[in-house]
Amino acid sequence: MAESHISTVLLAGDRAYKLLKAVDLGFVDFTDTGERLRAVEQELLLNRRLAPDVYLGTADVTEQGAVVDRMLVMRRMNDSHRLESLLRDCTASGVAVPAHLRACIDAVVRSVAALHAASAPVYGDDAAMATRDAVAGNWADNFAVIEPHVGEVIDRDDFEEVRELATAYLHGSAELFAHRIDRGWIRDGHGDLRAEDIFCEPDGPRILDCLAFSEDLRIADVLADVCFLAMDLVNLGFPREADRMLRLYEEFTAETHPASLAQHYIAYRAHVRTKVCCLQYAQGDMERAAEARALHSLVLDRLRRGAPRLVVVGGGPGTGKSTLARSLSESEGLAYVGSDIVRKELAGLSPEQSARSPVDEGIYSPAMTEATYAELLSRAESLLGLGEPVVLDASFTSDSHRRSVRELARRRRVGLVELRCELDEQVALERVRSRRGGPSDADEVVTAHLHRAADPWPEATAVDTGSTVGEATERALLALRSGPQAQLERRTDSDGGDP
């Protein structure tokens, strides 16, 4: 016999019989007999999409000729073929994932991608369950279930940080979730894609036990669906396999998705599992407490990884700020926005087209400079709203421009890192003299002027750019990963109760 918080599975010979429990857990209510009967029929139909030869039918439970319950009749699977068990064996043996298991995971991803492709996209009001507010509501439901176990099972500080990070991400992501709906990425999927319920058979995987009891939870963003298995792989100790399966899903579907959203959904799926473990703990399964804590740690780790951030790389001409900003963009997956290119675009020029002029004249007039910084921030805000972390490349010699960036970070509730490239002025001048091509028009006169006119910037982390690009990048990465500016702003009273 096997048991979960909502069902009991009886094993007999080559058959397995599943009975739903007459429980009301808030997110599901099976206390009504008629509802349980309907739920079993629905579960049969939905699971036959991915494992038709496993889900054989239903059988009524009767008392004195009256139907009192209904069982789901399944082909009994070999426990030793569970993907979860096979991966645990790899861990216990200290071996890498073998080719046949990797092929099984690949086939699972292909099957789920095909399931999504066969499901009609859900748009507009019909996709209400996939809006930012609905996702925030799901998190809130999880928090409500988990909170009674805080202190006893879950650490209070970790619980509050998870709530803050999840809320902060959702606060600035309404456009992202609306964009996902508009692009048709809301589909009827599996809803509970777990390694425990995937069996690696010689003729291909069998994917069981979809989330049949709630359409609102099963119909969701396709990324949320595949991230359940990605979360499971991470939890089992195979984060590289999780990354690989997400890349493979994008290849199979010819789609791309924000990395921050993938991290958010991995965290959300782990949070759901944390909730389930807390419910099982409340039902008397004491061993679930340790599992809940481990899953909650995964939630916190992934929310930290996926926290949106805005990186500012400033400094005078010749200090290597553009080179550093592009290096960070490539190494950290940050969307790059550079002032030299934006300024030329606003002027109707190509990036390589020269517009050299005296200080504060031509396209470098104060009015054009203000327009350039305004456009930089506008583009950054649009990208952040779509879940993309951003690196801004500009001199940022004026404190007013830096204050505008900080206001953007506060408004969007994203982590802000300010980096100031430092280089001996004579070395910077020599670099400018020897520069050939590129979008920058700065000469020795402009370089000297900007160096003298720069406002103090004590909030920034200084990065010595006098050595190699790699060494400068490593110094900047330390600030990105551990600097105090990388932490999210705490909620203020003015934020109210909005996500």
Helices and strands as residue ranges (DSSP letters): E 2-3, E 7-12, E 15-20, H 33-47, E 55-63, E 66-75, G 79-81, H 83-93, H 99-118, G 124-130, H 132-146, G 147-149, H 156-171, H 174-182, E 186-188, G 195-197, E 198-201, E 204-207, H 215-218, E 219-221, H 222-235, H 239-253, H 259-282, H 288-306, E 309-314, H 321-332, E 335-338, H 339-346, G 362-364, H 366-385, E 390-393, H 399-412, E 415-422, H 425-434, H 444-453, E 461-464, H 469-482, G 484-486, G 493-495
